[in-house]
Amino acid sequence: MMETDNETTFAVGCEPVVSDEERRRLLWLMAEYFRTVGYTDIKARLPGFMAPPILSGTIEDHRPDFTCRQSDSARTPIILEVVTPGVVEDPGAENRWSLLASAAKLYSAELHFVCPKWTAQGAVDPTLKRRLARMELTPNRVWTV
C-alpha cells in the first residue's frame, strides 16, 4: 500500500508505475488525449505502458511520469510531470523538476506539467506556476484538467 507522505512519494519516484491514485488518473487522461491526437512513442508510469527511462541526476535519479513524441515534422519530444496538491508544496519536487527541465533542454523536448483544475485544497496551478517562476523554470505548458 502506498503511503501518502511526500517523502514516500519522491522516494518511489523511480518506480515504473505511479501508485498514487490521483496522479494515476491524471496520467491516464493525458495518455489517452495524446494518443487520440496522434502522438507517438507514448511512455507512461501506468500499467500496460512501457515506463519512461530513468534520468540520472547529480543528487538523485528520477523517472518522468510521461513522455511522448508530437506529430510535428520534428517529432518533438514531450516530458510531462503530474502535480497534485500533495506534491506542489513538497521541497523535494524542486530537484525533480530541475532534472526534468535539464533533460528537456538536453533532448530539445517540451516540458509540460498537468494538475487538477480544482481540488478540496483549491487550485493547484497558481502555486505550481509561482514555484516554477521562483526556480526560474519556464514550462512549455501547464495543463489543468
N, C-alpha and C positions, 0 to 999 in steps of 0.2 A: 504494500500500500504506500502511496506517495505521501510524504509529509508535506505540509503546506508552508513551512517557514522558508524564507527567501534563501538562506544558506543552502538548504537542501535543493532548492530549485536550481541554483547555479552549480552545486556540486555534481549534479547529474546533467550538466549542460553538454556533455559529450555523448550521452546515451543516444542510440539511434532512433528511439521513439519517445515523443513527449508523453509524459504520464499525466500531466495536469489537464483535467477535462476542459476547462475554459480555453486554454491555449490550443488544445487539440481541435475543438470546434472551429476556432478561427482558422487554423491551418487547413482543415477540410474545406471550408468555404473558399479560401484562396486557391487551393489546388484545383478545385472544380472550376472556379472562374477562369484561371489561367489556361486550363485545358480547353474550356469552351471557346476562348478567343484564339486558340491555335498555337499557344506557346508550347515549346518542346523541351526535352531533356529535364522534365519535372522530377525533382528530388525533394522529398519531404520527410520530416521526422514523424511519419504516420505508419500504421500497419498497412502492409501491401505496397508500400513505396520503397524505392531504394533511398537510403538516407544520404543527405549531402555529406561530402567529405569533411573530416575534422581539419580545422585551420590551426596551425601551430603559432602560438603567441609567445612573447618573451616572458610573460608572467604565468599565463595559463593557456591551455588549448580550448577551443570551443568548436562546436558543430553548428552551422547555421540552421535555423528552423526550416528553411525552404530555399531552394534555388531553381532556376529555370532559364530558358533562353527565349527571348522575344521573337516574334515572327518578322522582324525587320530584316533588311538585306545583310546587316552585320551580325544578325543573330545575337544581339546584345544580351549579356547575362544579367540576371536579377538575383540579388541576395536579399531575402526577406526575413525580418525578425518580428515575432509576435510579442506584443507588450500588453500586459494585463495590469489591473490595479496593484496586485502583489509584487509586480516586477518594476513598475515605473519609478518607484522611490528607492529601490534596492541599490545600495552603494556598489555592489558587485556588478551591476549592469554596465557601469561605465567602462570597465576593462573589456567586457564582451563587445559592447557597441563600438569601441575604438578598434578592436581587432576586425570586426566586420567591415568597418569603414576603410581600414587599411587594405583589406582583401579586395574590396570593391574598386579601390584605386588601382591596385596591382593588376587586376584582371579586366580593367575597363568595364566594370559592371555598374549597374544602378543599385543603390541601396534603398530599400523600401522598408517601412515599418507598418504593421497593422495593429489596430487596437479597437476595442469595443466602442461603439458610438456613445453608449451611456451605461453606467453601472450604478449599483447602490451607493458607491462612493463618489459618484459624479462622473464627468467626462474625463477621459484619460489623456486625450491628445494634447490639451494645453500644457499639462505637466510634462509630457514627453517632449514637446517642442521646446519648452524652456530649458529642460536638462540638456537636450542636444545642442541648443544655442550656447549654453554655458561651456559645453565641451568643444565648441567650435566645429561641430559636425553638421553638415547640411545634407539631409537625405534627399533623394530624388522625389520621393513621395511618401506621405503618411496617409494610409488608408484608414478610414473609420467605418466600421461595419456593424 
